[in-house]
Amino acid sequence: MDGNRRWAEKNGLSPRQGHDKGADVFINACEWCADDKIKYLTAYAFSTENWKRSQIELTHIFGLLEKFFTEKISRCLEKGIRIRVIGERTRFDKKTLSVIEDAEARTARCGNLRVQIALGYGGRDEITRAAKKLAGDVVQNKISVDDITEDVFSDYLDTVGIPDVDFVIRTGGFDNRRLSNFLPWQTVYSELYFSDLLWPEFSRAEFKKALDYYVSVPRKHGK
Ligand code: FPP
């Protein structure tokens, strides 16, 4: 969801207003996916690298996330959207953790669309945490080294139970044609779409254009 601050600057607004607009577009995008019968959506909302941003910006983004997890949950319940957060939670403060856990619990029975929000997430960090957990289980004789397969390793990742990613959309223009630590294990065979639009400009029409591209691509998974 790149381009929030650039959109704000382009429109003479503050970075905060860019993130506010980005959050509105995000809930709309969840609803477009639910309406189109898409089963899984993972959004990169805050990376491990984003911790380096200014305290003012961090406070605003986390305030916005808390607002989302409290005020938008009724819209998620109406549409049958289940919310889950992936990433390293140990740096979140108590209030953030509590609203996240509450949103996860309240939407746990929703079955139309599963939304993963990547927060404090970095793909290398996820793989490192998974490797540590797995090594711990080997040391405790819960699993033997010979039994470790790709499927077993996947079960140690934050995305356990979520299939590999079919399609990645990144907004923010031509300068951003990379995945920036987003789900590196899960995207090895993903199709990629880079949109020229800044995230707050992302629309239903652009979403349709991206999906049209996706269905036009032959997917062979190396076969
Ligand atoms: C990248 O744009 C986006 C972020 C660091 C945060 C994204 C957060 C939101 C869109 C709002 C909250 C999300 C939810 C799930 C409610 P940027 O800030 O790096 O902007 P730039 O690419 O123009 O620098």
Residues whose N, C-alpha, C, O or C-beta is under 5 A from the ligand:
A	BS01	FPP	M1 D2 G3 N4 R5 R6 W7 H19 G22 A23 F26 Y44 A45 L64 L65 F68
